[in-house]
């Protein structure tokens, strides 16, 4: 299990972050253009407190959230307890608690799939996908100003070109998606930046951000499972 300090330690602040992210729905729109989940079975890997599960449930046949951290599993179950087509299971990306060929879309947003080292999760996604299904990985684009600059300052060993090369070599398509994060006030913005970066970079990000909005670019990586016979 790989810990996710921001949501594990500050779940209430991370909830504020989820509400502020991509207020115009650009990532959802790009994802739907790539992989329409209407009437399909969806798995959200690293679903956290289940923020994205109700969105998928509006159109999907079934939705399964998979999360390794017990407090977040409990929070996600509370969030979807009134949604009959949604369930939340404890599990990990590298060991999904699902049968072979049981889903059409495996979605992971800023969870586990960060480049080299996530091969086990890719193999698991391919195992549970039906032929023609897709693994969609959404991560932050560290090449884009200003958020990407803060990321690179906070994680000096993170190499965006190497990450993109890794996904490309694994057969993923890449699409970049520009979004806006919009916060209700400065205090919320500062709280979120404070859990996303170390103290020094967080202070810099706060200084360099006027107002209550941020421009943040994401990457959407999509790999499809062949619909015909796959020759290894």
HELIX and SHEET records of a PDB file:
HELIX    1   1 UNK A    5  UNK A    9  1                                   5    
HELIX    2   2 UNK A   11  UNK A   20  1                                  10    
HELIX    3   3 UNK A   26  UNK A   34  1                                   9    
HELIX    4   4 UNK A   53  UNK A   57  1                                   5    
HELIX    5   5 UNK A   70  UNK A   79  1                                  10    
HELIX    6   6 UNK A  119  UNK A  128  1                                  10    
HELIX    7   7 UNK A  147  UNK A  154  1                                   8    
HELIX    8   8 UNK A  160  UNK A  169  1                                  10    
HELIX    9   9 UNK A  186  UNK A  196  1                                  11    
HELIX   10  10 UNK A  199  UNK A  207  1                                   9    
SHEET    1   A 7 UNK A  86  UNK A  90  0                                        
SHEET    2   A 7 UNK A  62  UNK A  67  1                                        
SHEET    3   A 7 UNK A  41  UNK A  45  1                                        
SHEET    4   A 7 UNK A 103  UNK A 109  1                                        
SHEET    5   A 7 UNK A 129  UNK A 140  1                                        
SHEET    6   A 7 UNK A 213  UNK A 224 -1                                        
SHEET    7   A 7 UNK A 173  UNK A 182 -1                                        
END                                                                             
